[in-house]
Each structure stands twice: as structure tokens, then as C-alpha cells.
Amino acid sequence: MLYCKGRLPLQSQNSKYMKTKSNFFPIVVLSLLMVSKSFAAGWENFSNITSTTDALVKNNTLWITAKGGIIKVDQTTSAKTFIHKGEAGLLSSSVERILTNALTGDTWIGTYDNGLARWNGTSFESYPFPQNMFLKNMRFDHFGKIWMESDLGLFRFNPANGTYTKINDAPSNAWVYNAWGFDFLTHQKVAVFNGTTNLITDVVTGTVIDSFQNPIDTATLGPGELGLNIIFQGCSPIAVSLFTIDSATCILQNANQIVIHQKNGILRKATIGLQQGENVVNIIRNDADELILFSDMNNVYKWNGTGWDFIQSVPQQAMASRLLRVQNNTYYFNTGAEVMLYTLSSSTSSTIDARQYPFASNHIRAVAEKPTGGVIIASANQLLNYDEALHNWTPYLTIPSKYNMAGNIKFLNGNMYYIDYGNMMYIYDGTTFDAVPKLLNGLSNDVYDYDVMPDGTIWIVNGDGLLKYDGISTTKVIGNIPSRYFLSLKYDEQRRTLWIGTSKGVIQYDVDFGTSVVIDHNAVPQLLGAEAIQTIVADKNNTIWFGANNSRAMYYDGTQYTVIGLPNAQTNDFVVDIDFNQDTVYFNMSDGNGGVYKYFNGNFQFLHPTTVSQLLSAQNDEILVDKKGSLWISHADAGVSVNRSATATGIETKVENALFFFPNPTNAIVNVTGDFEGNEKYRVIDTYGQLCNNGVLSGHQIDLSNLKAGMYFIEIQDSKHSYLGRIVKQ
């Protein structure tokens, strides 16, 4: 099986995107932080809300549920509390509904994919679904039980004992379809639409006690009337909703179409009162149990028994996409990752942003580390810097990106390199961006993977084969070999070798003599079935590691090749990224199960949402082990996660006793205050990461007289810690 780790060009959609491990050096640091902050070991996630799903006000707290978690807003102070998966007992980041039990006052949430949960004041007590299913809607009945509409049918949940009952399975029920929509008819009855018929079901026993007659054929309807065989043709349960009007009448909605379904089988249009061409977006019940309709013309209506009465228009600039709730004369609208509160009586509105981080996208395609310390990520065309003092991400650099999907970042030779969605490669020298390579002679501009030699030579693999860019022109070194596509690349300076990962093994290319050797299953029999080499990296001992398909990896220690098979992974899993923390190896997986395998001393640990409850996603792009030994995972759908490690790969940072410089700005000599623990050394680094000065700290003074005017960073290391501060040279 072929799987390409570099994003193939847009015209080559037959292969998927993967990435390679990066090497790291710096660019501009914009943080005001003087000293790095260290965190305790453990998982932490940085994931934005992507879409709000419900809203509820209780005890002066506004609860907002969303794709991405939950937000609690103190309506007095406007302070926000964000709760993501793995925090406060929340078992899923996709939360659909929030309700209050009228009998007990308890607050309950319904997640899309995991279960229901009750808020106990400090955390959620969860009740996982009895099987794999997805929630669409939930409501409390008058006996304090929760009715749930899901893709597998209608369920009833009893909070008293935490049990689920599937209503479809009641003895008298023989439903052809699962529940497509439900609404309470009376305290004792619930109406359920199963795709063809409205079934009247006893709330207590769950058995069918009556039904609405099947609708008559559309041919007998009046002009403009639609039968169910048309309005519900090709629909799915997720698109259908039911709202009862009385014991003999209900409204059925399928997307933007609505009809009145009467017990006598007659169907009539339910659009009386709406403007010509106006379509329904959604219908909900307000806190007075009235039906409220929101239209695609931003109009709000209330059902009057026979049609819709116009209430108010919502400002178009609000970009409201769905009505979430009507409570206490306030309308709550979804506006993407925001909630708009509209007060009917005063016609005023306010917006609450549910996003916690300044990500342009939750798809983080690259994660890297500056040599001065600190992690950056790529979100669309933005590079963001993690600011430990703010516990947030700050703008770092805006980069050219035609497709807003920058990834595969490497910092080498004082430059930054990255690939834009596999279709363009850029180099940034700290001042200007240049699109590379400048391909000639009909060569494609696609880049699957690349590496850079110390002399600045760029090696590239793409659909044409192995290319060499010397800063002026590009030449083809090895053309495409039939049935052996080039996928990954690593320059080995010690051996003066290019390691080229292909769809059928590895090519070892000697850059001095231009000769090559093929390593495939003929040379290493264990490679059979795992020869699509997705990534190539080197560890601290210059052992070369290869990530392959079929859940396998391989390493070459200079003498022999050893293949490692990852346990319990699926055959279509690909090892697409590898990184190291001392003697521990991390394998990043894609497709199949996804997740990350941690490998130490012959033992594996699987880091996956099923094994690590704090993890938000198994859809990963890149991984990084930073200098503190923390594992960073960039997700394709949920931002970035970090497992902060107590075992560092470098010197620990220190929180206490910040650095202070005076005078700052300075013309020459700067004085340094701080409590150090012996053997103090310093480095002066410019904003491009270049080392400008270094030495032993003497008398707590550093001479900057030989430097030109500008901003610099001073790093001081003692026997145990590392400090980082900023100074301006006049």
C-alpha cells in the first residue's frame, strides 16, 4: 500500500497527505516574557471551539456547549471557563445539548459520541452510551427521564439508576426504521416519526399505543403540496425533526422543507406566514413551550396554530446560522464559533466568542521548537508562539501560503523552510520569503519532502524523482523509477548520504560519487509488506530510523537494519513521524487507529483517546519532543496536545527569580540581577536566532558594545537552570 507523507500536488489526489520530522532553529520572538515557566507533568490540550451547539442560562451562568467543549460565562464579570475533553470529567469534546431537570434542578449535557453527563458543581459524572451511537437531540419528560434521539433509534435514560432503554425494542414495537424525530404530545404520550408514520408511544412503558395514518399519495394533494414520498426522499434521520401541535396534528421538518401532518393522513404546507421563497433554518421550543422558527432571511416567527406570526428580524451582519435557544426573552444564535445574544424587547445584541486560542484553524499541520526554547505551531498561514506566561498562543509570523495549509517546517542554516500543502516550497531568511525551488525544464513544482545541507543545497523528492536545488537552478538527479515512487528524504552528513524513502524500500544515495544502493525486502526480508517509507529521521547517535506502512518501523545503526512491528495497530496504519526523548522513541501513526506509540526498552505504550482520556484526537499530523522532554502532538482536527514531561532532554527552566537588566535599553554594559547556582554562562542571540556573543558571566555584567542597535535575547545557564531575557541595544 502506498501512502505519501508529503502532501501530493493538487492534481495528484490519489494519495493522501503526510509529513516528515523537522529539525529546528529560530526566527523572531515577540514574547514579553523574561523567564520561561515550567509546568508539572501531564496532558494539556489547546483546541478551539469550532461551532456552538446549545446555550442555557442558570444561576447567572451562561453555559455554551460546542464542537470542542463547553464554556461557562459568568454574566456578572464576563469571565469565561473553558472545559475540554479530559478536564472536569468531560469524556468528549463534541457536546450537543445542555438541559436542566425541572424536577431536581440538575444540569445535564449530552455529548455527540460518548454519553450523557450530570454537572455536580465541580465536575461531570458521565454515563457512557450503551453502544456506539451518535446523539441528535435530547429532552426531559415530565417524570425526570431523558429521551434521546440517535442514529440508532430512540432511547430513554433514567438518571436515578443510570440505565438506558431502547424504545424501539419495546415488546409491542415493530418499527421499520429508527426514530427520525420525536416530541411530547402530553405528559403521558410522545410522538415518534419513523420515516413513514407517526407513532404515539406511552412515555412510561415505551410501547406504541396509537399512530398517525400514513400520508396519502402526493397525487391527491392540492397545488404546491408535497407528499412525504417527495419531501423525505433521500433524507436521513439526522435531517428530520418532529413537532407536535395537538393530538391530531404535527409539523415535520426535513432540512428547509416543512409540512403539516394530520392524523387523517392529509399533508398540508406549513409555510403560511413566511415570505415567498423564505425557507426554514430550524424550529425550537422556547421556555414557554411555544414553537419558534428561524428562517434563512434572518427572520424569527412564532406558530399561531395555523401558520407563522412574524416576531422580529435579526441583523444580517450578525451572521446567525441557527437558533439555539429562547430563554427569558433572549434569543441565542449560533454564529459559527460564537454565540449571539439578541434581546427582543430592546432589539439589542451582543456576541460571545467561544474560541479560546487565536488559531486560524484547528488543523495544526506543523509543530516546531526554536533553539532558544519555546514551541511554535502552524495554523493555516499563521505561525503562533506558545507564551507560557500568558498560557496562550501569540502571533509569531504571517507566512505566504496559497492554500493556507503550511507544514513541514524546518529551521536550518539560519533560514526557515516550509511546504505549502505540498504544492509550493518557501525559504525565509528573516527578512524576505522566496518560493523555491525555481523549477525549470518542465519539472513540477510539487514537494513531497526535502532536506537542506549545511552549504545550503536543497534536496527534494516529488513526482519527478530526486531534485537538487543549488540556489540558482534545479536539476533532476534521479528520475522516477517505475513502481517506486519517492516519498521521503533525509540528508546524513556523517555518511555524506541521502536516504530516500520510496514506495518500495529505501535508496541510499552517495552525494559525492552519485551512486545509489537499494534496500528493499530482497536486502532486508522483514521489510516485505512494509516498504512504503513515510518518514526518515536520525537520533542522537546518528542511527537512521524509517517509518513505514503496515504499522512498522525500521532503524539502521551503521551495521544492520532492524525492523520494529508496532502492536495492535491496523494493517493500514502508517508510521509518519518519529521523535526521541533520550532513549524513548515516539512513533506517530496515521490512518487506521492513529495515535502515538511510545517505545522504551522493548516495551510499547499506546497514546490514543481510548487509552489516554485527556487526548482530544487520534488524527495527528506531526509530533515533537521539545528540549524539556515534553511531547507535542499537532492534530488534524483538534488543535495541539502536549504531555509535559518531568524528564527533560536539556536544562530545566526556572520560574522563581526572573532576570532583570539595567539599564535597558543600554549603550554598552548591561547589569544582570538574578540568583544563580554556579557556573553561569551566557549567550546573546539576535531575533533571527544567530549567536552574536557568548561567554562566562563575570560580575553580573555583559558587554554589548560590539553589537549594532536592535533587540536581542540573553540566555543565562547555571548548573541546573536556564533563564531567558530580552534587551534592547541603542
C-alpha positions in Angstrom: 0.0 0.0 0.0 1.3 3.5 -0.9 0.9 6.4 1.4 2.7 9.6 0.8 4.0 11.6 3.8 4.5 14.8 1.9 1.2 16.3 0.6 1.0 15.3 -3.1 0.1 18.1 -5.6 -3.5 19.0 -6.0 -3.5 17.3 -9.4 -2.4 14.0 -7.7 -5.4 13.3 -5.4 -4.9 9.6 -5.4 -2.5 9.8 -2.4 -3.0 11.4 1.0 -1.0 14.0 2.9 1.6 13.0 5.4 4.6 14.9 6.9 8.1 14.5 8.0 10.1 15.2 11.1 11.7 18.6 11.2 15.0 20.0 12.5 14.7 23.2 14.4 16.3 26.7 14.5 14.8 30.2 15.1 13.0 33.3 13.8 11.6 36.3 15.5 10.4 36.1 19.1 7.6 38.5 20.0 7.0 37.5 23.6 7.5 40.0 26.5 8.3 37.1 28.8 11.6 37.4 30.6 11.7 33.9 32.1 10.4 30.5 30.9 7.8 28.8 33.1 7.8 25.1 33.8 4.7 23.0 34.2 4.1 19.8 36.0 4.0 16.6 34.0 0.7 15.7 32.5 -1.5 16.2 29.4 -2.9 19.5 28.3 -4.8 20.4 25.1 -5.1 23.6 23.1 -8.2 23.2 20.9 -10.6 25.9 19.7 -14.4 25.7 19.7 -15.4 25.3 16.0 -19.2 25.5 16.3 -21.6 26.3 19.2 -24.5 23.8 19.6 -26.6 25.0 22.6 -26.9 27.6 25.3 -28.5 27.8 28.7 -28.7 30.4 31.5 -28.8 29.1 35.1 -27.9 30.9 38.3 -26.3 33.9 36.4 -24.1 31.5 34.5 -24.4 31.1 30.7 -23.5 27.6 29.6 -22.4 27.2 26.0 -21.9 23.7 24.5 -20.0 23.3 21.3 -17.9 21.2 19.0 -14.8 21.5 21.0 -16.0 21.5 24.6 -18.0 23.7 27.0 -17.8 27.3 28.0 -19.1 28.7 31.3 -19.6 32.5 31.2 -20.2 34.5 34.4 -22.7 37.0 33.3 -21.7 39.5 36.0 -17.9 39.5 35.3 -17.9 38.1 31.8 -15.2 35.7 32.9 -15.0 32.5 30.8 -14.2 29.0 32.0 -13.3 26.5 29.2 -13.8 22.8 29.7 -12.3 20.5 27.1 -12.2 16.7 26.9 -10.2 15.3 29.8 -11.0 18.2 32.0 -13.6 18.2 34.8 -14.5 14.7 33.8 -15.7 15.6 30.3 -15.4 12.5 28.2 -16.0 14.1 24.8 -15.1 17.4 23.1 -18.2 17.2 21.0 -21.2 18.4 23.1 -24.6 18.7 21.6 -27.1 19.7 24.2 -27.4 21.1 27.8 -30.6 20.8 29.8 -31.9 21.4 33.3 -34.0 18.7 35.0 -37.2 20.6 36.1 -37.8 18.2 39.0 -34.3 18.2 40.6 -32.6 21.3 39.2 -29.7 19.2 37.9 -27.8 20.3 34.8 -27.2 17.7 32.2 -25.2 17.6 29.0 -25.4 15.3 26.0 -22.3 14.5 24.0 -22.4 13.6 20.4 -20.4 10.4 20.7 -19.8 9.3 24.3 -22.8 9.7 26.6 -24.7 11.9 29.0 -23.2 13.6 32.0 -24.5 15.4 35.1 -22.8 18.5 36.5 -22.2 18.1 40.2 -20.9 21.6 40.8 -17.3 20.9 40.1 -17.1 18.1 37.5 -19.2 15.9 35.3 -20.5 12.5 36.3 -20.6 10.6 33.0 -22.9 7.8 31.8 -21.4 6.4 28.6 -23.8 5.3 25.8 -24.7 1.6 25.9 -23.3 1.2 22.4 -21.5 3.1 19.7 -24.0 5.8 18.5 -24.4 9.5 17.9 -26.8 11.8 19.6 -29.0 14.2 17.7 -31.5 15.5 20.3 -32.4 15.0 23.9 -35.3 16.3 26.2 -36.5 15.7 29.7 -40.0 14.2 30.1 -42.3 15.1 32.9 -41.1 12.3 35.1 -37.4 13.4 35.0 -36.2 10.9 32.5 -34.2 11.9 29.4 -35.4 10.9 25.9 -32.6 10.8 23.3 -32.8 10.7 19.5 -29.8 9.0 18.0 -28.6 7.4 14.8 -29.6 4.0 16.3 -33.1 5.0 17.4 -34.9 6.4 20.4 -33.5 5.8 23.9 -34.8 6.7 27.4 -32.3 7.3 30.2 -33.1 7.0 33.9 -30.9 9.4 36.0 -31.9 7.5 39.1 -30.0 4.3 38.2 -28.0 5.4 35.1 -29.7 2.9 32.7 -30.6 3.3 29.1 -33.7 1.7 27.5 -34.1 1.5 23.7 -37.7 2.4 22.9 -37.5 0.6 19.6 -37.1 -2.7 21.5 -40.3 -2.4 23.5 -42.4 -5.6 23.1 -45.2 -4.1 21.1 -42.9 -2.1 18.8 -42.0 -3.4 15.4 -40.5 -0.3 13.8 -39.3 -0.5 10.2 -37.0 2.5 10.8 -35.2 4.0 13.7 -36.6 7.2 15.2 -36.3 10.2 12.9 -37.8 12.7 15.2 -39.8 12.9 18.4 -41.8 15.4 20.6 -44.0 15.0 23.7 -47.7 15.1 22.9 -48.9 15.1 26.5 -47.3 14.2 29.9 -48.1 10.6 29.1 -47.5 10.4 25.4 -44.7 11.0 23.0 -45.0 11.2 19.2 -42.2 9.5 17.2 -41.7 9.7 13.4 -40.1 6.6 11.9 -39.8 7.6 8.3 -43.3 6.8 7.2 -45.6 7.0 10.2 -46.0 9.0 13.5 -46.2 6.5 16.3 -47.8 7.6 19.6 -45.9 6.0 22.4 -46.5 5.7 26.1 -44.0 7.8 28.0 -43.8 5.3 30.9 -43.8 1.9 29.1 -42.3 3.0 25.8 -44.9 0.9 23.9 -46.8 2.1 20.8 -50.4 2.9 21.7 -51.6 4.7 18.6 -50.3 6.1 15.2 -51.0 8.7 12.7 -52.3 7.3 9.4 -49.7 7.1 6.6 -49.9 10.2 4.5 -51.9 10.0 1.3 -50.2 9.9 -2.1 -48.9 13.2 -3.4 -51.1 12.9 -6.5 -54.2 13.7 -4.4 -52.8 16.8 -2.8 -53.6 20.3 -3.8 -51.3 22.5 -5.9 -47.9 23.1 -4.3 -48.5 20.5 -1.6 -45.8 17.8 -1.2 -46.2 14.2 0.0 -43.8 12.5 2.3 -42.6 10.3 -0.6 -41.2 13.5 -2.1 -40.2 15.7 0.9 -38.5 12.9 2.7 -37.0 11.3 -0.4 -33.3 10.6 0.1 -33.2 12.1 3.6 -31.6 10.8 6.7 -32.8 10.7 10.3 -30.3 13.4 11.2 -32.1 15.9 9.0 -35.7 15.2 10.2 -37.4 16.8 13.1 -40.9 16.5 14.5 -43.0 19.0 16.5 -46.5 18.2 17.9 -49.2 20.8 17.7 -52.1 18.8 19.2 -53.3 15.2 19.5 -54.1 15.1 15.8 -51.5 17.4 14.2 -47.8 17.7 14.0 -45.1 19.5 11.9 -42.5 17.5 10.1 -39.2 19.2 9.0 -36.6 17.9 6.6 -33.8 20.4 6.1 -35.5 23.6 4.9 -38.8 21.9 4.0 -41.8 21.7 6.4 -45.2 20.1 6.2 -48.2 19.7 8.5 -49.1 16.0 9.0 -52.6 15.3 10.3 -53.9 12.1 11.8 -56.4 11.7 8.9 -53.4 11.3 6.6 -53.7 14.7 4.9 -50.5 16.7 4.4 -50.6 20.4 4.1 -47.8 23.0 3.7 -46.6 24.6 6.9 -45.2 27.8 5.4 -48.2 30.1 5.9 -47.0 33.5 7.1 -43.5 33.1 5.7 -42.4 35.3 2.8 -42.2 34.0 -0.8 -39.0 32.0 -1.2 -38.2 32.0 2.5 -37.0 28.7 3.9 -36.8 27.4 7.4 -33.4 27.0 9.1 -34.6 25.4 12.3 -37.5 25.2 14.7 -37.2 25.1 18.5 -39.5 25.4 21.6 -39.0 28.4 23.8 -39.2 28.3 27.6 -43.0 28.8 27.3 -43.2 25.6 25.1 -44.1 27.7 22.0 -42.8 26.8 18.6 -40.3 29.4 17.3 -39.0 29.3 13.7 -35.8 30.9 12.4 -35.6 31.5 8.6 -32.8 31.9 6.1 -33.8 35.6 5.8 -32.9 36.1 9.4 -36.5 36.4 10.5 -38.0 34.9 13.7 -41.6 33.6 13.7 -44.0 32.0 16.3 -46.6 29.3 15.5 -50.1 30.6 15.9 -52.0 27.3 15.4 -52.4 27.6 11.6 -49.3 29.5 10.5 -46.4 31.6 11.5 -46.6 35.1 13.0 -43.6 37.4 12.3 -41.8 38.5 15.5 -38.5 40.2 14.6 -35.7 40.3 12.1 -32.2 39.6 13.3 -29.4 41.9 11.9 -27.9 40.4 8.8 -24.4 41.4 9.9 -24.7 39.1 12.9 -24.3 36.1 10.5 -26.6 34.0 12.6 -26.7 30.4 11.3 -29.0 28.7 13.7 -31.3 29.5 16.6 -30.1 27.6 19.7 -32.5 28.6 22.5 -35.1 31.2 23.6 -35.0 31.9 27.3 -36.2 34.8 29.3 -36.9 36.9 26.2 -33.4 36.4 25.0 -32.6 34.6 21.7 -29.4 32.7 21.5 -28.0 32.2 18.0 -25.1 30.1 16.6 -22.7 32.4 14.6 -20.1 29.8 14.0 -17.7 29.7 16.9 -19.6 32.4 18.6 -23.0 32.9 20.3 -25.1 36.0 19.6 -27.5 37.1 22.4 -30.4 39.0 21.0 -32.9 40.7 23.4 -36.3 41.0 21.8 -37.7 43.9 23.9 -34.8 46.3 23.2 -33.6 44.9 19.8 -30.1 44.9 21.1 -27.5 42.2 20.6 -24.1 41.1 22.0 -21.7 38.4 20.9 -19.7 36.0 23.0 -16.6 34.5 21.3 -16.3 30.8 22.3 -12.8 30.5 20.9 -10.1 30.2 23.5 -7.0 30.4 21.2 -6.0 32.6 18.2 -5.9 29.7 15.8 -7.0 30.3 12.2 -7.8 26.6 12.0 -7.9 23.7 14.4 -5.9 21.8 11.8 -2.3 22.2 13.0 0.0 20.9 10.3 3.3 21.6 11.9 4.8 21.9 15.4 8.5 23.1 15.9 10.8 24.4 18.5 13.1 27.4 18.5 16.7 26.7 19.6 16.3 29.4 22.2 13.4 27.4 23.6 9.7 27.6 23.0 7.3 25.9 20.7 5.7 27.3 17.5 2.8 25.8 15.5 1.4 26.4 12.0 -2.3 27.2 11.8 -3.3 28.0 8.2 -0.9 30.8 7.2 -0.1 31.8 10.8 2.8 30.7 12.9 1.9 31.0 16.6 4.3 31.1 19.6 3.4 29.4 22.9 3.7 32.0 25.6 3.9 30.2 29.0 3.3 33.4 31.0 0.0 34.0 29.2 -0.7 30.3 28.9 -1.8 31.1 25.4 -0.6 31.4 21.8 0.7 34.7 20.4 1.2 35.7 16.8 4.7 34.8 15.6 4.9 35.3 11.9 2.5 35.5 8.9 3.8 33.5 6.0 2.9 33.3 2.3 0.6 30.3 1.8 -1.5 30.0 -1.3 -3.5 27.1 0.2 -3.4 28.3 3.9 -2.1 24.9 4.8 1.6 25.4 5.7 3.5 22.4 7.2 6.8 20.5 7.3 8.7 23.4 8.9 12.5 23.2 9.2 14.9 25.7 10.6 18.3 25.2 9.1 21.4 27.4 8.3 19.6 30.4 9.8 16.7 30.0 7.5 13.2 28.7 7.8 11.8 26.3 5.2 8.2 25.0 4.8 5.9 23.4 2.3 2.5 24.9 1.4 0.1 21.9 1.1 2.7 20.0 -1.0 2.4 22.4 -3.9 4.9 25.1 -3.1 8.1 25.4 -1.0 9.3 28.6 0.7 12.5 29.8 2.3 12.6 32.7 4.8 15.9 34.4 5.6 14.5 36.5 8.4 13.5 39.4 6.1 12.1 38.0 2.8 10.3 34.9 1.6 11.4 33.2 -1.6 9.4 30.5 -3.4 11.7 27.5 -4.0 12.7 25.7 -6.0 12.6 27.7 -9.2 11.9 24.6 -11.2 12.9 24.6 -14.8 12.7 22.4 -17.9 9.1 21.4 -17.2 9.8 19.9 -13.8 6.8 20.1 -11.4 6.7 22.5 -8.5 5.4 19.8 -6.1 7.4 18.9 -3.0 6.7 15.7 -1.1 9.7 16.0 1.2 13.0 17.9 1.3 16.2 18.4 3.4 18.9 21.0 3.3 22.7 20.5 3.5 24.9 22.9 5.6 26.1 24.5 2.3 22.5 25.5 1.5 21.9 22.9 -1.1 18.3 21.8 -1.1 17.3 18.2 -2.0 13.7 17.5 -2.9 11.6 14.4 -3.7 8.5 14.8 -5.8 6.7 13.3 -8.7 9.7 13.8 -11.0 12.1 11.9 -8.6 15.1 13.3 -6.7 15.9 17.0 -7.4 18.8 19.2 -6.4 18.4 23.0 -6.0 21.7 25.0 -5.6 20.1 28.4 -5.0 20.1 29.2 -8.7 18.7 26.3 -10.7 17.1 22.9 -10.2 18.4 19.7 -11.7 16.9 16.2 -11.8 19.4 13.8 -10.2 17.4 10.6 -10.2 14.3 10.3 -12.4 11.1 8.4 -11.4 11.7 4.7 -11.1 8.7 2.7 -12.4 6.6 1.5 -9.4 9.0 3.0 -6.9 7.6 6.5 -6.0 9.9 8.8 -3.9 8.1 9.7 -0.7 10.6 10.9 2.0 14.1 12.2 2.4 16.9 12.7 4.9 20.4 14.0 4.5 23.0 12.1 6.6 26.0 14.4 7.0 28.1 11.9 8.8 27.8 9.4 6.0 27.5 12.0 3.2 24.4 10.1 2.2 20.9 10.9 1.1 18.4 8.4 2.5 15.4 8.3 0.1 12.2 6.7 1.2 10.2 5.1 -1.7 7.0 3.1 -2.1 9.3 0.0 -2.3 12.1 0.4 0.2 15.0 2.8 0.7 17.5 4.2 -1.8 20.9 5.2 -0.3 22.4 7.9 -2.5 26.1 9.0 -2.2 26.2 12.7 -2.7 29.9 12.8 -3.6 30.0 9.9 -6.1 26.5 9.9 -7.3 26.0 6.2 -6.7 23.0 4.6 -5.1 22.0 1.3 -3.4 18.5 0.0 -3.0 17.4 -1.5 0.3 14.2 -3.4 0.0 12.8 -6.8 1.0 15.5 -8.5 -1.0 18.1 -7.0 1.2 16.0 -6.9 4.4 13.3 -9.7 4.2 11.4 -8.3 7.2 10.5 -5.3 5.0 8.2 -7.3 2.9 4.7 -5.7 3.1 6.1 -2.6 4.8 8.2 -0.9 2.2 6.4 2.4 1.8 8.8 4.6 3.7 6.9 7.6 5.0 9.5 9.4 7.1 13.2 9.2 7.8 14.9 10.7 10.9 18.2 10.4 12.8 18.6 10.1 16.6 21.4 11.5 18.8 23.7 8.5 17.9 23.0 9.1 14.1 21.0 5.9 14.0 18.7 6.3 11.0 15.0 5.5 11.6 12.4 4.8 9.0 8.6 4.9 9.4 6.7 2.6 7.1 3.2 1.3 6.3 1.5 -1.7 7.9 2.4 -0.4 11.4 6.1 -1.0 11.1 9.3 1.0 11.6 13.0 0.2 10.9 16.4 1.5 12.1 19.9 1.3 10.7 22.7 1.6 13.3 25.6 1.6 10.7 25.8 -2.2 10.6 22.4 -3.7 10.2 18.7 -3.0 9.7 16.3 -3.9 12.4 12.5 -3.9 11.9 10.1 -3.0 14.7 6.4 -4.0 14.4 4.0 -1.9 16.5 1.5 -4.0 18.5 -2.3 -3.9 18.0 -2.0 -1.4 15.1 -4.1 -1.9 12.0 -2.6 -3.0 8.7 -3.4 0.3 7.1 -1.7 2.3 9.8 1.3 4.3 8.7 4.3 5.5 10.8 4.5 9.1 9.5 6.7 10.8 12.1 9.3 9.8 14.7 11.0 11.7 17.5 13.0 10.9 20.6 13.4 11.7 24.3 16.7 10.3 25.4 16.2 6.5 24.9 12.5 6.7 24.3 11.2 6.6 20.8 7.8 8.0 19.7 6.0 6.8 16.6 3.3 9.0 15.2 0.6 7.0 13.4 -2.0 8.0 10.7 -4.9 6.4 9.1 -6.2 3.2 10.8 -6.1 3.6 14.5 -4.0 6.8 14.5 -2.4 7.8 17.8 1.2 7.7 19.0 3.3 4.7 20.2 5.8 5.3 23.0 8.6 2.8 22.8 11.2 2.2 25.5 13.4 -0.8 26.3 11.3 -3.1 24.1 8.0 -2.1 25.6 5.2 -0.1 23.9 2.6 2.3 25.3 -0.2 3.4 23.0 -1.2 7.1 23.4 -4.7 7.3 21.9 -8.1 8.7 23.1 -9.1 5.1 24.0 -6.1 4.7 26.3 -5.4 8.4 27.4 -8.7 10.1 28.3 -7.1 13.5 28.1 -6.2 13.2 24.4 -8.7 15.1 22.2 -8.0 13.3 18.9 -6.1 10.5 17.2 -5.9 12.4 13.9 -2.4 13.6 14.1 -0.1 15.4 11.7 3.3 16.0 13.4 4.9 15.2 16.8 7.7 17.0 18.6 9.7 16.2 21.7 11.0 19.6 22.9 14.1 20.3 25.0 12.2 19.8 28.2 11.2 16.3 27.2 7.5 17.2 26.6 5.7 15.5 23.7 3.7 17.8 21.4 1.1 16.4 19.0 -0.4 18.5 16.3 -3.9 17.3 15.3 -5.7 17.5 12.0 -9.0 18.4 13.7 -8.4 19.5 17.3 -5.5 21.8 17.7 -2.5 20.6 19.6 -1.9 18.5 22.7 1.2 18.3 24.9 2.3 15.8 27.5 4.6 17.7 29.8 7.4 15.5 31.0 9.2 15.6 34.3 12.3 14.1 32.5 13.9 16.8 30.4 16.2 16.4 27.4 18.0 19.6 28.3 18.4 22.0 31.2 15.3 22.7 33.2 13.8 26.2 33.2 13.1 28.1 36.4 10.1 30.2 37.5 11.5 32.0 40.6 13.9 34.9 40.4 13.3 36.5 37.0 16.2 38.1 35.1 16.4 41.9 35.4 18.6 44.0 33.1 19.6 47.6 33.7 19.9 49.9 32.0 17.5 48.6 29.4 17.9 50.0 26.7 21.7 50.1 27.0 24.6 51.5 25.0 27.2 49.0 26.1 27.4 47.4 29.5 24.2 45.7 30.9 23.9 44.7 34.5 22.2 41.4 35.3 20.3 40.6 38.5 19.3 37.1 39.5 20.0 34.2 41.9 22.2 31.7 40.1 23.6 28.4 41.2 27.1 28.5 39.9 28.9 28.1 36.5 26.9 30.9 34.9 27.3 31.1 31.1 25.6 33.5 28.8 24.6 33.6 25.1 23.4 36.7 23.2 21.1 35.8 20.3 19.5 38.2 17.7 15.9 38.0 16.5 16.9 35.6 13.7 18.4 33.1 16.1 22.0 33.9 15.2 24.6 33.7 18.1 26.1 37.1 18.5 28.1 36.8 21.7 28.8 34.2 24.4 31.0 33.7 27.4 31.1 33.3 31.2 29.1 35.7 33.3 31.5 37.9 35.3 30.5 40.3 37.9 26.9 40.1 36.7 27.7 42.2 33.7 27.7 41.6 29.9 29.3 43.9 27.4 27.2 44.6 24.3 29.3 47.4 22.9 30.2 45.4 19.8 26.6 44.8 18.7 24.6 47.0 16.4 21.4 48.7 17.6 18.4 46.3 17.9 16.6 43.8 20.1 18.5 40.8 21.5 17.8 37.8 23.7 20.2 36.8 26.5 20.2 33.3 27.7 21.9 32.5 31.0 22.5 28.9 32.2 23.7 27.9 35.6 24.4 24.4 36.8 20.7 23.5 37.0 18.6 26.0 35.1 18.2 28.2 32.1 17.0 31.8 32.0 15.9 33.9 29.0 15.5 37.7 28.9 15.2 40.5 26.4 17.4 43.5 26.0 17.4 46.5 23.6 20.8 47.8 22.4 20.7 51.5 21.5 
